[in-house]
Amino acid sequence: MTKPTILLVDDEISVRQSIEQSLQLADYHVQSFATAKAALPYLSPDFFGILLTDIRMPDMDGLALMRESLKRDDKLPVILISGHADVSTAVSAIREGAYDLVEKPFSANQLLDRVKRAVEQRQLTLENRRLKEELASQTRLGPRIIGNSPTIKQLRRLIRNIANANTDVLIIGETGTGKELVARSLHEQSQRRDHNFVAINCGAIQEQLLSSELFGHEAGAFTDAKNKRIGKFEHANGGTLFLDEIESMAISTQIPLLRVLQERSIERLGSNTLLPLDIRVLAATKIDLKEAAERQAFREDLYYRLNVVTLELPPLRERREDIPMLFQHFVLVAAARSEAEMPALDNKALQILMEHDWPGNIRELRNIAERYVLLGESYHYDLSVIMNADNNQTGLTLPEQLACFEKTLIEQALIKTKGNLPSTMQALGLPRKTLADKMKKYQLDKQRYVK
């Protein structure tokens, strides 16, 4: 983003020039106006900056300007400048959506601190919007294959190109890179989408049961086969069969699988009748099947039969530019599922995400996003702590954990009482000075909770 702009509105020229000079020295771009109406054309949902306005002005006052601004963008930070007599009015304005207020007289440092926080909030809002728009623009594949890195764009193009081909496909990628989601995308973009997508994990089924799972069996085909069973191949007829972790399939099962791929027909165990199939087979592996075939851990002929079209999925560490968008997507999903408010992602959290190696790839990122939504408030949205908050390992010392807990209790009380300090004191059982000291320690401003 470019340098943020501060829209400054004050009818007093001396005050306006003084504030403008302070902001420019802090490296902000400032546009100042003597009237509220002059600032209105600059306000839009994509405006990168904030509005800083005096309350008392002729014609259109600061409150009317704030209301009009929030109609155009209800997330635009508006900081009100108030005189002593305007405090009650300004507090009421905060309830209507003002970001903050600065009471005259104020120091330059006090003003710059408020402006800095407001600009950071605006930057996060615009970044979140951008990520949401990019997510929405990728609706062709639904919410599955997300990203703008060159490898992901190429992957989406390949999927579009081969979606309607009947060719079997081999999907290669590390654990957690989304191999099944790619398989589902192939199915959903194909003419087979109205038929079954059948997924089977070859490593999760015992060898002696896999043949029955895949091919089905007739009643009496073996001990305990009391009824006829339709196998996965037959159930996928007309649709798509996805064989995950195919490298773990026993050699004895690979032989009949090769025959099915070549002849497109099966015999149920215990039957002599051939059943013709119209299926597409997608297989996924996390290892080099050619190397496995060379050491006779996988049938070479099956490898070449599967390896007609290959889709390679990059690990997350090789597509880091997609991490913010993916994390945003998973946060949105987790927040919707738990009916929680979607937390913002600040620059520090973004840096932590970008520097992590992600050995668990997208699956690990999704888990961290869910943890961020569910546990974020307890750890004050400190992502470095949240990422380590597994198996009761919070990364905090006991005094730090107690401080986090204490701050959370005070925040919850302030929210519940809407910033009413006497009610908060009563709820927490604290004298006024103790509460004031703790609020100062944890940088809790009661005005933030006034609604």
Residue pairs with C-beta under 8 A, 6 or more apart in sequence:
1 48
1 123
1 126
2 48
3 27
3 28
3 29
4 28
4 29
4 48
4 49
4 50
4 119
4 122
4 123
5 28
5 29
5 30
5 31
5 42
5 47
5 48
5 49
6 23
6 28
6 29
6 30
6 31
6 49
6 50
6 52
6 115
6 119
7 31
7 33
7 39
7 42
7 43
7 49
7 50
7 51
7 52
7 53
8 16
8 19
8 20
8 23
8 30
8 31
8 32
8 33
8 52
8 53
9 32
9 33
9 34
9 35
9 36
9 38
9 39
9 51
9 52
9 53
9 54
9 57
9 62
9 65
10 16
10 19
10 32
10 34
10 53
10 54
10 57
10 81
11 34
11 35
11 54
11 57
11 58
12 54
13 34
15 54
16 32
16 34
17 32
19 32
19 52
19 111
20 30
20 32
22 108
22 111
22 112
23 30
23 112
23 115
24 30
26 112
26 115
28 115
28 119
29 49
31 39
31 42
33 39
35 57
35 58
35 59
35 60
36 53
36 57
36 59
36 60
36 61
36 62
36 64
36 65
37 59
37 60
39 51
39 53
39 65
40 65
40 68
40 69
43 51
43 68
43 69
43 72
43 73
43 76
44 72
44 73
45 72
45 73
45 129
46 126
47 73
47 76
48 122
48 123
48 126
49 119
49 122
50 76
50 77
50 78
50 79
50 99
50 115
50 118
50 119
50 122
51 65
51 66
51 69
51 76
51 77
51 78
51 79
52 78
52 79
52 81
52 115
53 62
53 65
53 66
53 78
53 79
53 80
53 81
54 62
54 80
54 81
55 61
55 62
55 63
55 80
55 81
55 82
55 83
55 86
55 89
55 90
55 93
56 62
56 83
56 86
62 80
62 81
63 80
63 89
63 93
66 78
66 80
66 93
66 96
66 97
66 98
67 96
69 76
69 78
70 76
70 78
70 96
70 97
74 97
75 122
75 125
76 122
77 99
77 100
77 118
77 119
77 121
77 122
78 97
78 98
78 99
79 98
79 99
79 100
79 101
79 102
79 114
79 115
79 118
80 90
80 93
80 98
80 100
80 101
80 102
81 101
81 102
81 104
82 89
82 90
82 101
82 102
82 103
82 104
83 103
83 104
84 103
84 104
87 101
87 103
90 98
90 101
90 103
91 101
91 447
91 450
93 101
94 100
94 101
94 447
94 450
95 450
95 451
99 118
99 121
100 114
100 117
100 118
100 447
101 447
102 110
102 111
102 114
120 346
120 347
121 344
124 344
124 345
124 346
125 344
127 324
127 345
128 328
128 344
128 345
131 324
131 325
131 328
131 329
132 328
132 332
134 148
134 325
135 143
135 146
135 325
135 328
135 329
135 332
138 145
138 146
138 156
140 156
140 160
140 189
141 156
141 159
141 185
141 188
141 189
142 185
142 188
143 329
143 333
144 178
144 181
144 182
144 184
144 185
145 152
145 155
145 156
145 159
145 178
145 181
145 182
145 185
146 152
146 322
146 325
146 326
146 329
147 153
147 319
147 321
147 322
147 325
147 326
148 321
148 322
148 325
149 314
149 319
149 321
149 322
151 314
151 318
151 319
152 314
152 319
152 322
155 182
155 311
155 313
158 311
159 182
159 185
159 186
159 189
159 311
160 189
162 169
162 186
162 309
163 186
163 189
163 190
164 189
164 190
164 191
165 309
166 280
167 280
167 308
167 309
168 261
168 280
168 281
168 282
168 283
168 305
168 306
168 308
168 309
169 183
169 186
169 280
169 282
169 283
169 308
169 309
169 310
169 311
170 283
170 284
170 285
170 289
170 306
170 307
170 308
170 309
170 310
170 311
171 179
171 182
171 183
171 282
171 283
171 284
171 285
171 310
171 311
171 313
172 284
172 285
172 286
172 310
172 311
172 312
172 313
173 179
173 284
173 286
173 312
173 313
173 314
173 315
174 286
174 313
174 315
174 361
175 286
175 360
175 361
175 363
176 316
176 360
176 361
176 362
176 363
176 364
177 313
177 314
177 315
177 316
177 361
177 362
178 313
178 361
178 362
179 244
179 284
179 286
179 313
180 199
180 242
180 244
180 284
182 311
182 313
183 197
183 199
183 240
183 242
183 282
183 284
184 197
184 242
186 240
186 282
187 193
187 197
187 239
187 240
187 242
187 280
187 282
188 197
190 240
190 280
192 238
192 239
192 240
192 280
195 236
195 237
195 238
195 239
195 240
196 235
196 236
196 237
196 238
196 239
196 240
197 236
197 239
197 240
197 242
198 232
198 235
198 236
198 239
198 240
198 241
198 242
199 242
199 244
200 213
200 214
200 232
200 241
200 242
200 243
200 244
201 244
201 245
202 210
202 243
202 244
202 245
202 246
202 247
202 248
202 249
203 244
203 245
203 248
204 245
205 213
207 250
207 252
207 253
210 249
210 250
210 253
211 253
211 256
211 269
212 222
212 225
212 229
212 231
212 269
213 231
213 232
214 231
214 232
214 233
214 253
214 256
214 257
215 231
215 233
215 234
215 256
215 260
215 266
215 267
215 268
215 269
216 228
216 229
216 230
216 231
216 233
216 234
216 266
216 268
216 269
217 225
217 228
217 229
217 231
217 268
217 269
217 270
217 271
218 225
218 228
218 268
218 269
218 270
218 271
219 225
219 226
219 227
219 228
219 270
220 226
220 270
221 268
221 269
221 270
221 271
222 269
222 270
225 269
225 270
228 268
229 268
231 266
231 268
232 241
233 241
233 260
233 266
233 277
233 279
234 266
234 268
234 275
234 277
236 279
237 277
237 278
237 279
238 278
238 279
239 279
239 280
240 279
240 280
240 281
240 282
241 279
241 280
241 281
241 282
242 282
242 283
242 284
243 249
243 281
243 282
243 283
243 284
244 283
244 284
245 284
245 285
245 286
246 283
246 284
246 285
246 289
246 306
247 285
247 286
247 287
247 289
247 292
247 297
247 298
249 257
251 298
251 299
254 298
254 299
254 302
255 299
257 302
258 299
258 301
258 302
258 305
260 266
260 277
261 281
261 302
261 305
261 306
262 305
264 276
264 277
264 278
264 279
265 274
265 275
265 276
265 277
266 274
266 275
266 277
267 273
267 274
267 275
268 275
281 306
283 306
289 298
289 303
289 306
289 307
290 303
290 307
292 298
292 303
293 299
293 300
293 303
294 300
315 358
315 361
316 322
316 323
316 326
316 358
316 361
316 362
316 364
316 365
317 357
317 358
320 354
323 353
323 354
323 358
323 365
324 345
324 350
324 353
324 354
326 362
326 365
327 345
327 353
327 365
327 368
327 369
328 345
330 365
330 366
330 369
330 370
331 342
331 343
331 345
331 369
331 372
331 373
332 342
333 369
334 340
334 369
334 370
334 372
334 373
334 374
335 341
335 342
335 343
335 373
338 373
338 374
340 373
340 374
342 373
343 372
343 373
343 376
343 377
343 381
344 381
346 381
348 383
349 381
349 383
352 383
352 384
352 387
353 365
353 383
356 387
358 364
358 365
360 367
368 383
368 386
368 387
371 386
371 387
371 389
372 381
372 383
372 386
375 386
375 389
376 386
377 408
378 404
378 405
378 408
379 385
379 386
379 389
379 394
379 404
380 404
380 407
380 408
384 395
385 394
385 395
385 396
388 394
388 395
389 395
394 401
396 404
403 442
406 438
406 442
407 442
407 444
409 428
410 424
410 428
410 435
410 438
410 439
410 442
410 444
411 444
411 449
413 424
413 427
413 428
414 424
414 444
414 446
414 448
414 449
415 449
416 427
417 423
417 424
417 427
417 449
418 449
418 450
418 451
419 446
419 447
419 448
419 449
419 450
419 451
421 432
421 435
421 446
424 435
425 431
425 432
425 435
428 435
430 438
438 444
439 445
439 446
